[in-house]
Amino acid sequence: MESATYPPAWYLLWLVIAVCGVGTWFLRNFTERVEATRFVAFSGVAAMSVMVVWTFTQF
């Protein structure tokens, strides 16, 4: 199996997904900012959707 090399933006997208995951967890458990929690969660979902589509169409 050959090793794939991904562009730096792909890894940046992973960083965004991770930050959104931790941010959502933090906002949900330690604040009462519902709108901010939803925004961060939906941003993470959008980033993950882009990651899946990009990965399966390009690599």
Secondary structure by P-SEA (a helix, b strand, c coil): cbbbbbcaaaaaaaaaaaaaaaaaaaaaccccaaaaaaaaaaaaaaaaaaaaaaaaacc
